[in-house]
């Protein structure tokens, strides 16, 4: 839990807001309290999604699906207003850590705990499937551990069981890499078996203390999901066969969840395994601390929730979402001169392009959404040189024409990348005038799920007639979820063809990134 910040609401609906609980791709979650003293979790969508009617419809479906599912092992929906200026939903608060945090903090769970967890989740997912739905985002952070048993949460992307893995134009993610089924990664039709695969991956994480798939790069991770066998070496033998059957590549080879629940818990069901001692002592202590924190919370002064006005949606740009405007403003020229554009600035004109996740999702989150033009600093703490003696356009005489970036490359380019033969997400490149040795370019690439955005600086290395080579290095400060970006220096080769398209090639450890880009 985190304290409230300026701009956070103090009330939402009938609930007093006390703390921040977290934030994801779709919205922010707050800890609230009703007038009767009940503690709740209130999920509020990001304002820029509120302007999208398709997203609103999806959010309404989330609320309806969560109400429909119910059950002993879910967090109940208590209240919601999908039609509000900023839609929100309130669910019962579970005073326990999620599985991701518990395993990260304390390691693999005991076999008794994993069996109880398996039975509870299997019963809940079986109930979901009986109602014709597929959860589609079963992952450790969506499993809460309470003294009364596990709770499956977040039905935000639950869909009819015959739905494919397509996405809305808002760029909201479908699934979480490392826990998605192969058919979900490939954008194929989804049925209950997709949840069974994710369920198996969650159990493997709980039993082994690490995910069953763990590539060196995001692309490698999902390549493993589709093509390689899971690493179950650290899973105890009695659980290994069950988990391996759930992780079968062929959906038809995976077991039915009712059979899984019966195999784990017998006739007594999950309730027979839940009781004192079902959680290890360290996790029980975490739950106790959270309970004490709740009792000691001091409520912030009440203030009405003045929801920010949703932004005006911008027209979509192909498959990538709203464009980022980077046109140069006109300014008065010198006395007696003409009006001209602001000269290009040396350094990093960081263009952060929103990633609209593709159904063939290729990279690992939760989920990241953003668009905007960041500052043009040169990375040294000062502002970029707009053309003085130290700038690229300051009239330096170093090097001949053969050292300068050809004018045909200068500008902004956008396209899509592939890696290992699979879609890798959108990419945007900004190139400025400059010479060999100058840092004159920026590459902004987002994974196909929009969970991470990597911003790389490009330094001109070699110049040919139709081909140029750059040295690339990630800009951690400008990247989102930068731990998934390539950390070592790498090389980028850009080539122009007769049609005016520019090909992109970057040789990287997890597989070469390739793509065709067009000038924007």
LODREN-222537 format. One record per residue (C-alpha): residue number from 1; x, y, z. Coordinates in Angstrom, 2 decimals. Example, Ala and Ser with C-alpha at 12.3 -4.5 7.8 and 13.67 -1.06 7.14 Angstrom:
<recs>
<rec 1, <12.30, -4.50, 7.80>>
<rec 2, <13.67, -1.06, 7.14>>
</recs>
This chain:
<recs>
<rec 1, <0.00, 0.00, 0.00>>
<rec 2, <1.13, 3.54, -0.78>>
<rec 3, <-0.08, 6.90, 0.52>>
<rec 4, <-2.44, 8.91, -1.66>>
<rec 5, <-0.85, 11.56, -3.86>>
<rec 6, <-2.03, 14.89, -5.19>>
<rec 7, <-4.67, 14.23, -7.80>>
<rec 8, <-5.81, 10.94, -6.27>>
<rec 9, <-9.52, 10.83, -5.42>>
<rec 10, <-10.61, 10.92, -1.76>>
<rec 11, <-14.01, 9.40, -2.46>>
<rec 12, <-15.30, 7.21, -5.28>>
<rec 13, <-18.99, 6.47, -5.28>>
<rec 14, <-19.92, 5.71, -1.68>>
<rec 15, <-16.36, 4.70, -0.69>>
<rec 16, <-13.76, 6.68, 1.23>>
<rec 17, <-10.37, 6.19, -0.44>>
<rec 18, <-7.50, 5.40, 1.95>>
<rec 19, <-4.45, 4.21, 0.03>>
<rec 20, <-3.10, 3.21, -3.35>>
<rec 21, <-2.87, -0.54, -3.89>>
<rec 22, <-1.32, -0.71, -7.34>>
<rec 23, <-1.52, 0.20, -10.98>>
<rec 24, <-1.77, -1.76, -14.20>>
<rec 25, <-2.29, -1.22, -17.88>>
<rec 26, <-6.01, -0.54, -17.61>>
<rec 27, <-6.22, 1.48, -14.44>>
<rec 28, <-5.30, 2.11, -10.83>>
<rec 29, <-6.52, 0.22, -7.75>>
<rec 30, <-7.25, 1.94, -4.44>>
<rec 31, <-8.03, 0.72, -0.96>>
<rec 32, <-11.40, 2.08, 0.15>>
<rec 33, <-13.88, 1.78, 2.97>>
<rec 34, <-17.65, 1.85, 2.84>>
<rec 35, <-19.87, 3.86, 5.16>>
<rec 36, <-20.53, 0.67, 7.08>>
<rec 37, <-16.82, 0.04, 7.60>>
<rec 38, <-16.23, -2.67, 4.97>>
<rec 39, <-12.81, -2.56, 3.32>>
<rec 40, <-12.88, -2.74, -0.49>>
<rec 41, <-10.57, -2.59, -3.49>>
<rec 42, <-11.71, 0.04, -6.00>>
<rec 43, <-10.44, -0.24, -9.56>>
<rec 44, <-10.58, 3.01, -11.59>>
<rec 45, <-9.72, 2.99, -15.29>>
<rec 46, <-7.15, 5.36, -16.75>>
<rec 47, <-8.82, 8.56, -18.05>>
<rec 48, <-7.53, 8.11, -21.61>>
<rec 49, <-9.39, 4.79, -21.83>>
<rec 50, <-12.60, 6.38, -20.60>>
<rec 51, <-12.86, 8.25, -23.91>>
<rec 52, <-13.01, 5.01, -25.89>>
<rec 53, <-16.52, 3.57, -26.15>>
<rec 54, <-15.22, 0.12, -27.05>>
<rec 55, <-13.14, 0.08, -23.90>>
<rec 56, <-16.17, 1.15, -21.86>>
<rec 57, <-18.10, -1.75, -23.32>>
<rec 58, <-15.27, -4.08, -22.42>>
<rec 59, <-15.15, -2.75, -18.87>>
<rec 60, <-18.90, -3.30, -18.51>>
<rec 61, <-18.35, -6.88, -19.67>>
<rec 62, <-15.63, -7.29, -17.03>>
<rec 63, <-18.03, -6.23, -14.29>>
<rec 64, <-20.79, -8.46, -15.63>>
<rec 65, <-18.43, -11.44, -15.93>>
<rec 66, <-17.11, -10.99, -12.40>>
<rec 67, <-20.67, -10.76, -11.01>>
<rec 68, <-21.63, -13.85, -12.97>>
<rec 69, <-18.71, -15.97, -11.79>>
<rec 70, <-18.85, -15.35, -8.04>>
<rec 71, <-17.96, -18.46, -6.06>>
<rec 72, <-15.98, -19.24, -2.94>>
<rec 73, <-12.57, -18.60, -4.43>>
<rec 74, <-13.06, -15.18, -6.03>>
<rec 75, <-13.28, -11.61, -4.69>>
<rec 76, <-16.97, -10.61, -4.95>>
<rec 77, <-18.06, -7.54, -6.90>>
<rec 78, <-19.81, -5.22, -4.45>>
<rec 79, <-20.51, -2.14, -6.52>>
<rec 80, <-19.66, -0.61, -9.90>>
<rec 81, <-20.42, 2.29, -12.23>>
<rec 82, <-19.29, 1.47, -15.79>>
<rec 83, <-21.19, 4.53, -17.07>>
<rec 84, <-19.39, 7.04, -14.83>>
<rec 85, <-17.15, 9.73, -16.30>>
<rec 86, <-14.27, 7.53, -15.18>>
<rec 87, <-15.64, 3.96, -14.83>>
<rec 88, <-14.91, 2.06, -11.61>>
<rec 89, <-15.67, -1.20, -9.84>>
<rec 90, <-15.42, -2.12, -6.14>>
<rec 91, <-14.67, -5.66, -4.98>>
<rec 92, <-14.13, -7.24, -1.60>>
<rec 93, <-10.62, -6.61, -0.32>>
<rec 94, <-8.51, -9.70, 0.34>>
<rec 95, <-6.00, -9.11, 3.14>>
<rec 96, <-3.26, -11.28, 1.76>>
<rec 97, <-0.34, -11.08, -0.68>>
<rec 98, <-0.62, -12.20, -4.25>>
<rec 99, <1.16, -15.39, -5.27>>
<rec 100, <3.84, -13.50, -7.18>>
<rec 101, <4.90, -11.51, -4.13>>
<rec 102, <4.65, -14.43, -1.75>>
<rec 103, <6.90, -16.70, -3.82>>
<rec 104, <9.34, -13.90, -4.61>>
<rec 105, <9.67, -13.12, -0.90>>
<rec 106, <9.65, -16.64, 0.57>>
<rec 107, <10.42, -19.09, -2.22>>
<rec 108, <8.53, -22.15, -3.43>>
<rec 109, <5.41, -23.13, -1.49>>
<rec 110, <5.04, -26.46, 0.34>>
<rec 111, <3.32, -29.28, -1.52>>
<rec 112, <0.26, -29.15, 0.77>>
<rec 113, <-0.20, -25.47, -0.09>>
<rec 114, <0.21, -26.08, -3.81>>
<rec 115, <-2.38, -28.89, -3.75>>
<rec 116, <-4.90, -26.67, -1.94>>
<rec 117, <-4.12, -23.84, -4.35>>
<rec 118, <-4.59, -26.16, -7.32>>
<rec 119, <-7.94, -27.44, -6.04>>
<rec 120, <-9.31, -23.95, -5.34>>
<rec 121, <-8.22, -22.48, -8.67>>
<rec 122, <-9.41, -25.53, -10.59>>
<rec 123, <-12.87, -25.31, -9.01>>
<rec 124, <-13.12, -21.59, -9.76>>
<rec 125, <-11.97, -21.90, -13.36>>
<rec 126, <-14.32, -24.83, -13.92>>
<rec 127, <-17.17, -22.59, -12.76>>
<rec 128, <-15.98, -19.85, -15.13>>
<rec 129, <-15.98, -22.29, -18.03>>
<rec 130, <-19.44, -23.61, -17.17>>
<rec 131, <-20.74, -20.08, -17.75>>
<rec 132, <-19.24, -20.02, -21.23>>
<rec 133, <-16.31, -17.77, -20.31>>
<rec 134, <-12.54, -18.01, -20.48>>
<rec 135, <-10.57, -15.98, -17.93>>
<rec 136, <-7.55, -15.51, -20.25>>
<rec 137, <-5.26, -13.90, -17.67>>
<rec 138, <-4.51, -16.53, -15.04>>
<rec 139, <-1.14, -15.53, -13.57>>
<rec 140, <0.50, -15.33, -10.11>>
<rec 141, <-0.36, -11.68, -9.53>>
<rec 142, <-4.04, -12.47, -10.10>>
<rec 143, <-4.06, -15.11, -7.35>>
<rec 144, <-4.39, -13.79, -3.81>>
<rec 145, <-3.49, -15.86, -0.74>>
<rec 146, <-5.85, -15.38, 2.20>>
<rec 147, <-6.21, -17.34, 5.41>>
<rec 148, <-9.58, -18.53, 4.12>>
<rec 149, <-8.12, -19.84, 0.85>>
<rec 150, <-6.91, -18.62, -2.54>>
<rec 151, <-8.81, -15.99, -4.53>>
<rec 152, <-8.76, -15.60, -8.31>>
<rec 153, <-9.27, -11.98, -9.33>>
<rec 154, <-9.35, -9.68, -12.37>>
<rec 155, <-11.82, -10.88, -14.95>>
<rec 156, <-11.00, -7.83, -17.07>>
<rec 157, <-10.37, -9.83, -20.23>>
<rec 158, <-12.77, -12.71, -19.65>>
<rec 159, <-14.49, -13.49, -22.94>>
<rec 160, <-16.80, -16.02, -24.49>>
<rec 161, <-15.10, -19.36, -24.85>>
<rec 162, <-15.19, -19.23, -28.66>>
<rec 163, <-13.38, -15.87, -28.81>>
<rec 164, <-10.04, -15.41, -30.49>>
<rec 165, <-7.14, -13.53, -28.91>>
<rec 166, <-7.84, -10.32, -30.82>>
<rec 167, <-7.51, -6.99, -29.07>>
<rec 168, <-9.42, -3.77, -28.83>>
<rec 169, <-8.08, -0.67, -30.54>>
<rec 170, <-7.19, 0.78, -27.16>>
<rec 171, <-4.16, -1.46, -26.99>>
<rec 172, <-5.26, -3.34, -23.89>>
<rec 173, <-3.33, -6.54, -23.42>>
<rec 174, <-4.69, -10.03, -23.69>>
<rec 175, <-2.87, -12.38, -21.36>>
<rec 176, <0.51, -12.25, -19.66>>
<rec 177, <3.64, -13.65, -21.32>>
<rec 178, <5.08, -16.71, -19.65>>
<rec 179, <1.57, -17.72, -18.56>>
<rec 180, <-0.23, -17.50, -21.91>>
<rec 181, <-1.09, -20.65, -23.80>>
<rec 182, <0.55, -21.32, -27.18>>
<rec 183, <-2.75, -20.75, -28.96>>
<rec 184, <-3.11, -17.41, -27.18>>
<rec 185, <0.38, -16.34, -28.24>>
<rec 186, <-0.46, -17.24, -31.83>>
<rec 187, <-3.78, -15.39, -31.80>>
<rec 188, <-5.89, -18.48, -32.37>>
<rec 189, <-9.35, -19.35, -31.10>>
<rec 190, <-9.44, -19.76, -27.33>>
<rec 191, <-11.35, -22.26, -25.26>>
<rec 192, <-11.19, -23.44, -21.64>>
<rec 193, <-7.97, -25.31, -22.40>>
<rec 194, <-6.16, -21.96, -22.65>>
<rec 195, <-6.88, -21.33, -18.97>>
<rec 196, <-5.71, -24.86, -18.15>>
<rec 197, <-2.28, -24.09, -19.63>>
<rec 198, <-2.03, -20.84, -17.63>>
<rec 199, <-3.20, -22.69, -14.52>>
<rec 200, <-0.39, -25.23, -15.00>>
<rec 201, <2.19, -22.45, -15.40>>
<rec 202, <0.96, -20.81, -12.17>>
<rec 203, <1.22, -24.10, -10.27>>
<rec 204, <4.75, -24.64, -11.63>>
<rec 205, <5.73, -21.19, -10.36>>
<rec 206, <4.23, -21.90, -6.93>>
<rec 207, <5.85, -25.35, -6.62>>
<rec 208, <9.30, -24.53, -8.06>>
<rec 209, <9.72, -20.89, -7.09>>
<rec 210, <10.33, -19.91, -10.71>>
<rec 211, <8.28, -19.80, -13.94>>
<rec 212, <8.34, -22.82, -16.24>>
<rec 213, <9.49, -20.65, -19.14>>
<rec 214, <12.28, -18.12, -18.74>>
<rec 215, <13.89, -16.81, -21.92>>
<rec 216, <16.83, -14.42, -21.96>>
<rec 217, <14.70, -11.91, -23.84>>
<rec 218, <10.98, -11.33, -24.08>>
<rec 219, <10.80, -12.75, -27.59>>
<rec 220, <12.72, -15.84, -26.51>>
<rec 221, <10.31, -16.33, -23.62>>
<rec 222, <7.25, -16.62, -25.83>>
<rec 223, <9.15, -18.63, -28.40>>
<rec 224, <9.68, -21.16, -25.61>>
<rec 225, <5.98, -21.14, -24.76>>
<rec 226, <5.11, -22.05, -28.36>>
<rec 227, <7.97, -24.37, -29.28>>
<rec 228, <9.89, -25.68, -26.25>>
<rec 229, <9.10, -27.86, -23.26>>
<rec 230, <8.72, -26.27, -19.79>>
<rec 231, <11.45, -26.50, -17.18>>
<rec 232, <9.90, -28.54, -14.36>>
<rec 233, <13.11, -29.86, -12.82>>
<rec 234, <12.47, -28.09, -9.51>>
<rec 235, <8.83, -29.22, -9.25>>
<rec 236, <8.31, -32.06, -6.72>>
<rec 237, <7.72, -35.40, -8.39>>
<rec 238, <4.12, -35.86, -7.22>>
<rec 239, <3.09, -32.58, -8.80>>
<rec 240, <5.24, -32.78, -11.92>>
<rec 241, <2.98, -35.10, -13.94>>
<rec 242, <-0.11, -33.00, -13.19>>
<rec 243, <1.61, -29.75, -14.17>>
<rec 244, <3.20, -31.28, -17.28>>
<rec 245, <-0.21, -32.46, -18.51>>
<rec 246, <-1.64, -28.96, -18.08>>
<rec 247, <1.27, -27.51, -20.07>>
<rec 248, <0.76, -29.72, -23.11>>
<rec 249, <1.15, -27.76, -26.36>>
<rec 250, <-1.95, -29.43, -27.80>>
<rec 251, <-5.09, -27.99, -26.14>>
<rec 252, <-6.91, -31.31, -26.58>>
<rec 253, <-4.24, -33.10, -24.52>>
<rec 254, <-4.79, -30.99, -21.41>>
<rec 255, <-6.93, -32.36, -18.56>>
<rec 256, <-10.38, -31.13, -17.55>>
<rec 257, <-10.24, -28.88, -14.49>>
<rec 258, <-12.98, -30.80, -12.68>>
<rec 259, <-10.77, -33.87, -12.88>>
<rec 260, <-7.79, -31.86, -11.64>>
<rec 261, <-9.77, -30.55, -8.64>>
<rec 262, <-10.98, -34.05, -7.77>>
<rec 263, <-7.47, -35.46, -8.10>>
<rec 264, <-6.01, -32.84, -5.78>>
<rec 265, <-8.73, -32.67, -3.14>>
<rec 266, <-10.88, -35.77, -3.44>>
<rec 267, <-14.59, -35.76, -2.60>>
<rec 268, <-14.19, -33.04, 0.03>>
<rec 269, <-13.16, -30.52, -2.61>>
<rec 270, <-10.85, -27.57, -2.05>>
<rec 271, <-12.65, -26.63, 1.17>>
<rec 272, <-11.37, -29.85, 2.72>>
<rec 273, <-7.77, -28.73, 2.16>>
<rec 274, <-8.24, -25.15, 3.37>>
<rec 275, <-7.82, -24.61, 7.06>>
<rec 276, <-5.23, -23.77, 9.71>>
<rec 277, <-1.79, -24.50, 8.32>>
<rec 278, <-2.69, -24.44, 4.64>>
<rec 279, <-0.38, -21.45, 4.21>>
<rec 280, <3.28, -21.51, 5.35>>
<rec 281, <4.06, -19.52, 8.47>>
<rec 282, <5.90, -16.73, 6.63>>
<rec 283, <2.86, -16.01, 4.47>>
<rec 284, <0.56, -16.12, 7.49>>
<rec 285, <2.75, -13.47, 9.10>>
<rec 286, <2.41, -11.33, 5.96>>
<rec 287, <-1.36, -11.62, 6.14>>
<rec 288, <-1.31, -10.67, 9.83>>
<rec 289, <0.79, -7.59, 9.16>>
<rec 290, <-1.64, -6.50, 6.44>>
<rec 291, <-4.55, -6.92, 8.85>>
<rec 292, <-2.82, -4.75, 11.43>>
<rec 293, <-2.10, -2.10, 8.81>>
<rec 294, <-5.79, -2.00, 7.92>>
<rec 295, <-6.78, -1.49, 11.54>>
<rec 296, <-4.29, 1.34, 11.95>>
<rec 297, <-5.14, 3.22, 8.76>>
<rec 298, <-6.03, 6.84, 9.21>>
<rec 299, <-8.51, 8.05, 6.68>>
<rec 300, <-7.57, 11.03, 4.51>>
<rec 301, <-9.89, 14.07, 4.65>>
<rec 302, <-12.91, 13.50, 2.47>>
<rec 303, <-13.09, 15.29, -0.87>>
<rec 304, <-15.30, 14.57, -3.86>>
<rec 305, <-13.77, 12.70, -6.72>>
<rec 306, <-13.34, 15.26, -9.47>>
<rec 307, <-12.65, 12.91, -12.34>>
<rec 308, <-10.32, 14.36, -14.95>>
<rec 309, <-11.94, 15.02, -18.28>>
<rec 310, <-11.28, 12.21, -20.73>>
<rec 311, <-8.95, 13.31, -23.51>>
<rec 312, <-10.31, 13.76, -27.01>>
<rec 313, <-9.44, 10.61, -28.95>>
<rec 314, <-7.08, 11.09, -31.88>>
<rec 315, <-7.55, 9.30, -35.20>>
<rec 316, <-5.89, 5.87, -35.31>>
<rec 317, <-2.67, 5.39, -37.20>>
<rec 318, <-2.96, 2.08, -38.99>>
<rec 319, <-2.58, -0.75, -36.50>>
<rec 320, <-0.58, 1.26, -34.01>>
<rec 321, <-3.05, 3.65, -32.41>>
<rec 322, <-3.00, 7.44, -32.15>>
<rec 323, <-0.04, 9.17, -33.77>>
<rec 324, <2.38, 11.35, -31.87>>
<rec 325, <2.69, 14.79, -33.44>>
<rec 326, <6.24, 15.96, -33.94>>
<rec 327, <5.85, 18.71, -36.54>>
<rec 328, <8.15, 21.70, -36.10>>
<rec 329, <6.49, 25.03, -35.24>>
<rec 330, <7.01, 28.06, -37.41>>
<rec 331, <8.97, 30.91, -35.79>>
<rec 332, <9.87, 34.36, -37.01>>
<rec 333, <13.20, 34.52, -38.80>>
<rec 334, <15.88, 37.17, -38.29>>
<rec 335, <15.10, 40.78, -39.23>>
<rec 336, <14.70, 41.04, -42.95>>
<rec 337, <14.65, 37.26, -43.29>>
<rec 338, <11.92, 34.74, -43.87>>
<rec 339, <9.91, 32.61, -41.50>>
<rec 340, <11.34, 29.17, -40.95>>
<rec 341, <10.94, 26.04, -38.88>>
<rec 342, <12.75, 25.40, -35.65>>
<rec 343, <16.05, 23.76, -36.65>>
<rec 344, <16.38, 20.11, -35.72>>
<rec 345, <17.99, 19.51, -32.33>>
<rec 346, <21.01, 17.35, -31.76>>
<rec 347, <20.56, 14.57, -29.26>>
<rec 348, <17.56, 12.52, -28.30>>
<rec 349, <14.18, 13.63, -29.49>>
<rec 350, <12.48, 10.83, -27.62>>
<rec 351, <9.36, 9.69, -29.39>>
<rec 352, <7.29, 7.33, -27.26>>
<rec 353, <4.75, 5.61, -29.46>>
<rec 354, <1.73, 3.86, -27.97>>
<rec 355, <1.88, 0.13, -28.58>>
<rec 356, <-1.39, -1.38, -29.68>>
<rec 357, <-0.96, -4.99, -28.68>>
<rec 358, <-1.49, -7.54, -31.43>>
<rec 359, <-3.43, -10.74, -31.06>>
<rec 360, <-0.30, -12.73, -31.80>>
<rec 361, <1.21, -11.27, -28.66>>
<rec 362, <4.95, -11.50, -28.42>>
<rec 363, <6.44, -9.88, -25.35>>
<rec 364, <6.14, -9.68, -21.70>>
<rec 365, <3.09, -7.63, -17.65>>
<rec 366, <0.97, -6.22, -16.96>>
<rec 367, <0.76, -3.83, -19.16>>
<rec 368, <2.02, -0.53, -20.43>>
<rec 369, <0.17, 2.18, -22.26>>
<rec 370, <1.48, 5.64, -23.03>>
<rec 371, <2.02, 8.26, -25.63>>
<rec 372, <3.79, 11.58, -25.57>>
<rec 373, <6.74, 13.58, -26.72>>
<rec 374, <9.43, 13.63, -24.05>>
<rec 375, <12.17, 16.19, -23.64>>
<rec 376, <15.03, 16.56, -26.09>>
<rec 377, <17.86, 16.41, -23.54>>
<rec 378, <21.21, 15.15, -24.71>>
<rec 379, <21.57, 12.85, -21.70>>
<rec 380, <24.10, 15.01, -19.87>>
<rec 381, <21.60, 16.77, -17.67>>
<rec 382, <21.34, 19.87, -19.86>>
<rec 383, <19.14, 20.70, -22.80>>
<rec 384, <19.91, 19.66, -26.34>>
<rec 385, <21.99, 22.02, -28.43>>
<rec 386, <19.70, 23.61, -31.05>>
<rec 387, <22.50, 24.38, -33.43>>
<rec 388, <25.36, 26.06, -31.55>>
<rec 389, <29.03, 25.32, -31.90>>
<rec 390, <28.66, 21.97, -30.17>>
<rec 391, <25.61, 20.82, -32.13>>
<rec 392, <25.30, 18.68, -35.17>>
<rec 393, <23.95, 21.59, -37.19>>
<rec 394, <26.44, 24.10, -35.89>>
<rec 395, <28.57, 24.07, -39.01>>
<rec 396, <31.20, 21.56, -37.96>>
<rec 397, <33.74, 20.90, -40.70>>
<rec 398, <34.83, 17.54, -39.31>>
<rec 399, <34.46, 14.81, -41.90>>
<rec 400, <33.39, 14.93, -45.53>>
<rec 401, <30.04, 14.26, -47.15>>
<rec 402, <30.74, 10.55, -46.89>>
<rec 403, <30.55, 10.85, -43.11>>
<rec 404, <27.14, 12.55, -43.02>>
<rec 405, <23.81, 10.80, -42.72>>
<rec 406, <22.18, 10.92, -46.18>>
<rec 407, <19.21, 13.26, -46.28>>
<rec 408, <16.94, 10.44, -47.47>>
<rec 409, <17.21, 8.83, -44.01>>
<rec 410, <16.43, 11.98, -41.99>>
<rec 411, <12.95, 12.10, -40.48>>
<rec 412, <10.51, 9.90, -38.62>>
<rec 413, <9.69, 6.32, -39.55>>
<rec 414, <7.25, 3.73, -38.25>>
<rec 415, <6.66, 0.05, -38.88>>
<rec 416, <6.40, -3.39, -37.35>>
<rec 417, <9.12, -5.75, -36.23>>
<rec 418, <9.35, -9.50, -36.38>>
<rec 419, <11.57, -11.78, -34.31>>
<rec 420, <12.11, -15.49, -34.78>>
<rec 421, <9.47, -15.36, -37.48>>
<rec 422, <6.76, -14.02, -35.13>>
<rec 423, <5.33, -10.50, -34.72>>
<rec 424, <7.44, -8.43, -32.34>>
<rec 425, <5.50, -5.19, -32.01>>
<rec 426, <5.64, -1.64, -33.41>>
<rec 427, <8.77, 0.45, -33.80>>
<rec 428, <9.34, 4.17, -34.39>>
<rec 429, <12.66, 5.73, -35.43>>
<rec 430, <13.63, 9.39, -35.40>>
<rec 431, <16.79, 10.34, -37.31>>
<rec 432, <18.37, 13.80, -37.39>>
<rec 433, <21.14, 15.30, -39.46>>
<rec 434, <24.63, 14.44, -38.30>>
<rec 435, <27.94, 12.74, -38.97>>
<rec 436, <29.72, 9.57, -37.97>>
<rec 437, <30.24, 9.63, -34.20>>
<rec 438, <27.17, 11.79, -33.53>>
<rec 439, <24.25, 10.50, -31.48>>
<rec 440, <21.47, 11.49, -33.86>>
<rec 441, <18.78, 8.84, -33.64>>
<rec 442, <16.21, 7.28, -31.34>>
<rec 443, <14.49, 3.92, -31.66>>
<rec 444, <11.32, 3.37, -29.66>>
<rec 445, <10.05, -0.20, -29.79>>
<rec 446, <7.19, -1.70, -27.85>>
<rec 447, <6.40, -5.35, -27.46>>
<rec 448, <3.27, -6.66, -29.10>>
<rec 449, <1.50, -6.73, -25.72>>
<rec 450, <2.41, -3.13, -24.87>>
<rec 451, <3.90, -4.28, -21.58>>
<rec 452, <7.28, -2.68, -22.06>>
<rec 453, <8.69, 0.16, -24.15>>
<rec 454, <12.40, 0.31, -24.98>>
<rec 455, <13.96, 3.61, -25.99>>
<rec 456, <17.41, 3.29, -27.57>>
<rec 457, <19.90, 5.96, -28.58>>
<rec 458, <21.60, 5.58, -31.97>>
<rec 459, <25.13, 6.78, -32.71>>
<rec 460, <26.06, 6.90, -36.40>>
<rec 461, <28.81, 4.36, -37.12>>
<rec 462, <29.08, 3.82, -40.89>>
<rec 463, <27.54, 5.46, -43.96>>
<rec 464, <26.88, 3.92, -47.37>>
<rec 465, <24.87, 5.08, -50.35>>
<rec 466, <21.66, 3.30, -49.36>>
<rec 467, <22.70, 1.73, -46.05>>
<rec 468, <23.75, 3.17, -42.70>>
<rec 469, <24.89, 1.47, -39.51>>
<rec 470, <24.38, 2.69, -35.95>>
<rec 471, <25.57, 1.63, -32.52>>
<rec 472, <22.55, 1.34, -30.23>>
<rec 473, <22.29, 1.55, -26.44>>
<rec 474, <19.17, 1.45, -24.28>>
<rec 475, <18.14, 4.63, -22.46>>
<rec 476, <16.93, 3.20, -19.15>>
<rec 477, <15.51, 6.51, -17.94>>
<rec 478, <13.27, 6.86, -20.99>>
<rec 479, <12.25, 3.19, -21.21>>
<rec 480, <9.24, 1.68, -19.48>>
<rec 481, <9.81, -1.64, -17.74>>
<rec 482, <13.36, -1.35, -19.06>>
<rec 483, <14.58, -4.58, -17.47>>
<rec 484, <13.15, -6.38, -20.50>>
<rec 485, <15.19, -4.26, -22.92>>
<rec 486, <18.53, -5.44, -24.30>>
<rec 487, <21.11, -4.11, -21.83>>
<rec 488, <24.27, -4.55, -23.91>>
<rec 489, <25.28, -2.33, -26.87>>
<rec 490, <23.94, -3.58, -30.19>>
<rec 491, <24.08, -2.72, -33.87>>
<rec 492, <21.29, -1.40, -36.09>>
<rec 493, <21.48, -1.50, -39.89>>
<rec 494, <19.02, 0.63, -41.90>>
<rec 495, <18.64, 0.19, -45.65>>
<rec 496, <16.55, 2.15, -48.16>>
<rec 497, <14.95, 0.43, -51.16>>
<rec 498, <13.68, 1.85, -54.44>>
<rec 499, <10.11, 2.15, -53.12>>
<rec 500, <11.15, 4.52, -50.35>>
<rec 501, <10.72, 1.94, -47.59>>
<rec 502, <13.44, 1.49, -44.98>>
<rec 503, <14.38, -1.96, -43.71>>
<rec 504, <15.49, -2.43, -40.11>>
<rec 505, <17.87, -5.09, -38.82>>
<rec 506, <19.15, -5.41, -35.27>>
<rec 507, <21.18, -8.44, -34.27>>
<rec 508, <20.37, -9.29, -30.65>>
<rec 509, <20.91, -12.32, -28.39>>
<rec 510, <17.27, -13.41, -28.26>>
<rec 511, <16.87, -13.30, -32.05>>
<rec 512, <17.30, -10.71, -34.78>>
<rec 513, <14.72, -7.93, -34.90>>
<rec 514, <13.70, -7.14, -38.47>>
<rec 515, <11.09, -4.95, -40.05>>
<rec 516, <10.01, -2.63, -42.84>>
<rec 517, <9.33, 1.01, -41.98>>
<rec 518, <7.66, 3.88, -43.80>>
<rec 519, <8.18, 7.61, -43.37>>
<rec 520, <5.46, 9.27, -41.28>>
</recs>
